[in-house]
Amino acid sequence: MFSIGQRTAVEGAFRLAGHAAPLVTAPVTSEDERVFLLEPEALRGVADVRTLEQVVGQVLGGKVAVVERTAAWGMPVPFE
């Protein structure tokens, strides 16, 4: 689980990058890794995905990926 400050910072980073919808991730399999899933249109609207991944990774203290949401990632879970 992440602190309120971490969740707020992550949500803010996504908003600054151009994504304001609720955040979902792939099912969590590792505590030091998160894969954020965005709809294709939303992913295209993110200004700089790689920088966003770096910033969010620093906030969460782990590896982060921001990818297109597909069935291959499994059932998405809310970012908490």
MOWO-V688908 format. One record per residue. SS is DSSP state (2 for helix, 1 for strand, 0 for the rest). PHI is phi in radians with two decimals (999 if undefined). D_FIRST is the distance of its C-alpha to the first C-alpha in whole Angstrom. Layout:
<<SS/PHI/D_FIRST> <SS/PHI/D_FIRST>>
This chain:
<<0/999/0> <0/-1.85/4> <0/-1.27/7> <2/-1.04/10> <2/-1.09/12> <2/-1.15/10> <2/-1.08/10> <2/-1.12/13> <2/-1.13/14> <2/-1.14/13> <2/-1.05/15> <2/-1.13/18> <2/-1.09/18> <2/-1.13/19> <2/-1.07/21> <2/-1.10/23> <2/-1.43/23> <0/1.91/25> <0/-2.17/22> <0/-1.95/21> <0/-1.30/20> <0/-0.98/17> <0/-1.61/15> <1/-2.24/14> <1/-2.20/13> <0/-1.17/15> <0/-0.90/14> <0/-1.34/11> <0/-2.05/13> <0/-2.59/12> <0/-1.20/9> <0/-1.84/11> <1/-2.54/12> <1/-2.37/12> <1/-2.04/15> <1/-1.47/15> <1/-1.88/18> <1/-2.12/21> <0/-1.06/24> <2/-0.91/27> <2/-1.13/29> <2/-1.17/25> <2/-1.12/25> <2/-1.12/29> <2/-1.43/28> <0/-1.37/25> <0/-1.06/27> <0/-2.59/26> <2/-1.05/24> <2/-1.12/24> <2/-1.16/23> <2/-1.02/20> <2/-1.05/19> <2/-1.14/20> <2/-1.11/18> <2/-1.14/15> <2/-1.06/15> <2/-1.16/16> <2/-1.11/13> <2/-1.56/10> <0/1.24/12> <0/-2.89/13> <1/-1.41/15> <1/-2.38/15> <1/-2.25/18> <1/-2.12/19> <1/-2.34/21> <1/-1.26/23> <0/-1.31/22> <0/-2.40/24> <2/-1.10/25> <2/-1.05/24> <2/-1.46/20> <0/1.50/20> <0/-1.28/19> <0/-1.13/16> <1/-2.15/13> <1/-1.08/12> <0/-1.32/9> <0/-2.32/6>>
